């Protein structure tokens, strides 16, 4: 069961590392990401926070997966 849990954690981490940065590139190119003066908007900042959370969760998933395999 630990092996299955570790695999799921690794797959989750890979998904977050691959999907979120690609999605954020589209957010960055979106017209809602910047106002008329070129400053970032709430739309941009919310998605930046979501990206950061996803990458932190990916790192935590890798650590947890490795810990499961070593236990």
N, CA, C and O of each residue as an XYZ file, in Angstrom:
284
protein
N       0.812     -1.196      0.000
C       0.000      0.000      0.000
C       0.857      1.264      0.000
O       0.492      2.268     -0.610
N       2.016      1.207      0.697
C       2.902      2.372      0.721
C       3.426      2.701     -0.676
O       3.567      3.868     -1.042
N       3.712      1.653     -1.444
C       4.204      1.878     -2.795
C       3.151      2.584     -3.644
O       3.471      3.505     -4.395
N       1.911      2.159     -3.528
C       0.823      2.794     -4.271
C       0.676      4.257     -3.857
O       0.519      5.128     -4.714
N       0.724      4.534     -2.565
C       0.605      5.908     -2.071
C       1.765      6.757     -2.581
O       1.565      7.906     -2.974
N       2.965      6.206     -2.577
C       4.130      6.944     -3.058
C       3.995      7.256     -4.550
O       4.327      8.358     -4.986
N       3.516      6.301     -5.323
C       3.323      6.526     -6.755
C       2.303      7.625     -6.999
O       2.512      8.485     -7.855
N       1.206      7.609     -6.259
C       0.190      8.652     -6.393
C       0.774     10.019     -6.034
O       0.500     11.005     -6.718
N       1.561     10.087     -4.987
C       2.193     11.350     -4.593
C       3.147     11.843     -5.674
O       3.171     13.036     -5.977
N       3.933     10.942     -6.259
C       4.854     11.338     -7.322
C       4.100     11.809     -8.567
O       4.483     12.799     -9.191
N       3.033     11.102     -8.924
C       2.236     11.514    -10.081
C       1.588     12.876     -9.857
O       1.521     13.698    -10.771
N       1.122     13.104     -8.661
C       0.543     14.397     -8.319
C       1.587     15.506     -8.447
O       1.301     16.581     -8.974
N       2.780     15.238     -7.966
C       3.858     16.227     -8.057
C       4.210     16.518     -9.510
O       4.381     17.677     -9.890
N       4.316     15.485    -10.312
C       4.640     15.671    -11.736
C       3.551     16.483    -12.429
O       3.848     17.382    -13.215
N       2.304     16.169    -12.142
C       1.203     16.915    -12.741
C       1.294     18.397    -12.387
O       1.181     19.253    -13.264
N       1.497     18.700    -11.112
C       1.571     20.097    -10.689
C       2.745     20.832    -11.329
O       2.616     21.993    -11.716
N       3.879     20.165    -11.438
C       5.066     20.807    -12.014
C       4.910     21.021    -13.514
O       5.439     21.991    -14.057
N       4.197     20.136    -14.184
C       4.014     20.282    -15.631
C       2.848     21.207    -15.957
O       2.984     22.091    -16.803
N       1.723     21.022    -15.312
C       0.499     21.740    -15.695
C       0.475     23.195    -15.245
O       0.133     24.075    -16.035
N       0.828     23.464    -14.003
C       0.652     24.819    -13.487
C       1.534     25.868    -14.154
O       1.024     26.938    -14.483
N       2.815     25.632    -14.373
C       3.605     26.661    -15.063
C       3.099     26.939    -16.484
O       3.122     28.085    -16.934
N       2.651     25.917    -17.180
C       2.105     26.135    -18.532
C       0.827     26.956    -18.463
O       0.603     27.840    -19.290
N      -0.016     26.660    -17.469
C      -1.240     27.420    -17.279
C      -0.911     28.866    -16.911
O      -1.558     29.795    -17.394
N       0.089     29.055    -16.064
C       0.439     30.409    -15.630
C       0.978     31.239    -16.791
O       0.791     32.455    -16.813
N       1.633     30.615    -17.740
C       2.093     31.345    -18.926
C       0.900     31.931    -19.671
O       0.976     33.045    -20.189
N      -0.197     31.186    -19.726
C      -1.407     31.710    -20.368
C      -2.032     32.816    -19.536
O      -2.552     33.785    -20.089
N      -1.991     32.686    -18.218
C      -2.506     33.740    -17.348
C      -1.696     35.017    -17.568
O      -2.264     36.105    -17.667
N      -0.397     34.887    -17.643
C       0.481     36.038    -17.839
C       0.186     36.751    -19.155
O       0.295     37.975    -19.236
N      -0.182     36.005    -20.169
C      -0.472     36.597    -21.480
C      -1.897     37.134    -21.574
O      -2.233     37.827    -22.534
N      -2.726     36.827    -20.605
C      -4.126     37.254    -20.616
C      -4.223     38.765    -20.398
O      -3.456     39.340    -19.625
N      -5.159     39.390    -21.076
C      -5.321     40.842    -20.952
C      -5.785     41.248    -19.552
O      -5.597     42.396    -19.151
N      -6.377     40.340    -18.819
C      -6.838     40.652    -17.457
C      -5.706     40.661    -16.450
O      -5.916     41.070    -15.308
N      -4.504     40.221    -16.834
C      -3.382     40.119    -15.909
C      -2.758     41.477    -15.590
O      -2.105     41.625    -14.557
N      -2.945     42.454    -16.449
C      -2.345     43.785    -16.241
C      -3.379     44.864    -16.510
O      -4.253     44.720    -17.365
N      -3.254     45.941    -15.762
C      -4.169     47.061    -15.989
C      -3.591     47.986    -17.061
O      -2.575     47.668    -17.680
N      -4.231     49.114    -17.275
C      -3.826     50.047    -18.341
C      -2.419     50.599    -18.110
O      -1.723     50.934    -19.069
N      -1.994     50.697    -16.854
C      -0.649     51.209    -16.543
C       0.414     50.115    -16.550
O       1.595     50.400    -16.351
N       0.015     48.885    -16.771
C       0.961     47.770    -16.823
C       1.184     47.089    -15.485
O       2.013     46.185    -15.385
N       0.462     47.504    -14.459
C       0.592     46.870    -13.143
C      -0.201     45.569    -13.112
O      -1.217     45.425    -13.791
N       0.285     44.630    -12.312
C      -0.438     43.365    -12.203
C      -1.764     43.574    -11.476
O      -1.882     44.426    -10.595
N      -2.742     42.789    -11.860
C      -4.077     42.886    -11.282
C      -4.290     41.765    -10.270
O      -3.434     40.900    -10.085
N      -5.440     41.802     -9.625
C      -5.800     40.740     -8.687
C      -5.873     39.394     -9.414
O      -5.512     38.363     -8.847
N      -6.330     39.403    -10.644
C      -6.394     38.186    -11.463
C      -5.015     37.527    -11.526
O      -4.891     36.320    -11.317
N      -4.003     38.303    -11.806
C      -2.634     37.807    -11.903
C      -2.143     37.320    -10.538
O      -1.590     36.226    -10.425
N      -2.349     38.138     -9.506
C      -1.838     37.805     -8.176
C      -2.488     36.544     -7.615
O      -1.811     35.723     -6.996
N      -3.776     36.384     -7.823
C      -4.462     35.173     -7.348
C      -3.871     33.937     -8.020
O      -3.621     32.926     -7.363
N      -3.652     34.021     -9.314
C      -3.093     32.866    -10.019
C      -1.627     32.636     -9.657
O      -1.163     31.496     -9.673
N      -0.904     33.684     -9.337
C       0.479     33.516     -8.885
C       0.507     32.785     -7.545
O       1.357     31.923     -7.322
N      -0.416     33.128     -6.662
C      -0.508     32.441     -5.375
C      -0.888     30.969     -5.593
O      -0.321     30.080     -4.957
N      -1.835     30.721     -6.480
C      -2.222     29.337     -6.776
C      -1.041     28.540     -7.332
O      -0.850     27.378     -6.973
N      -0.257     29.159     -8.202
C       0.938     28.496     -8.745
C       1.909     28.169     -7.626
O       2.423     27.054     -7.554
N       2.160     29.127     -6.762
C       3.095     28.902     -5.656
C       2.619     27.769     -4.755
O       3.412     26.914     -4.360
N       1.339     27.758     -4.429
C       0.791     26.688     -3.589
C       0.937     25.340     -4.283
O       1.313     24.356     -3.647
N       0.642     25.286     -5.580
C       0.752     24.025     -6.318
C       2.189     23.511     -6.324
O       2.413     22.307     -6.200
N       3.154     24.399     -6.464
C       4.553     23.964     -6.491
C       5.040     23.546     -5.111
O       5.843     22.620     -4.991
N       4.560     24.221     -4.064
C       4.910     23.815     -2.700
C       4.299     22.440     -2.404
O       4.950     21.585     -1.806
N       3.056     22.235     -2.821
C       2.429     20.926     -2.634
C       3.153     19.842     -3.430
O       3.261     18.705     -2.974
N       3.643     20.186     -4.604
C       4.408     19.217     -5.394
C       5.679     18.815     -4.660
O       6.022     17.634     -4.595
N       6.373     19.801     -4.109
C       7.595     19.493     -3.355
C       7.271     18.644     -2.122
O       7.984     17.688     -1.816
N       6.204     18.995     -1.425
C       5.801     18.223     -0.240
C       5.404     16.799     -0.634
O       5.672     15.853      0.106
N       4.775     16.647     -1.783
C       4.388     15.315     -2.254
C       5.610     14.462     -2.546
O       5.620     13.270     -2.237
N       6.625     15.048     -3.128
C       7.856     14.297     -3.405
C       8.512     13.875     -2.099
O       8.938     12.729     -1.955
N       8.593     14.798     -1.147
C       9.195     14.470      0.151
C       8.402     13.361      0.839
O       8.988     12.418      1.370
N       7.084     13.471      0.832
C       6.240     12.442      1.462
C       6.388     11.108      0.747
O       6.435     10.060      1.391
N       6.462     11.137     -0.598
C       6.626      9.895     -1.353
C       7.932      9.211     -1.045
O       7.979      7.993     -0.877
N       8.999      9.993     -0.970
C      10.302      9.425     -0.627
C      10.283      8.875      0.801
O      10.822      7.801      1.064
N       9.666      9.609      1.712
C       9.579      9.153      3.096
C       8.804      7.837      3.195
O       9.165      6.958      3.978
N       7.744      7.705      2.403
C       6.984      6.448      2.395
C       7.835      5.288      1.885
O       7.773      4.178      2.414
N       8.622      5.558      0.860
C       9.447      4.483      0.292
C      10.589      4.084      1.228
O      11.017      2.930      1.241
N      11.071      5.038      2.003
C      12.186      4.740      2.903
C      11.747      4.173      4.250
O      12.563      3.653      5.011
N      10.457      4.280      4.532
C       9.955      3.809      5.849
C       9.835      2.303      5.888
O       9.432      1.742      6.907
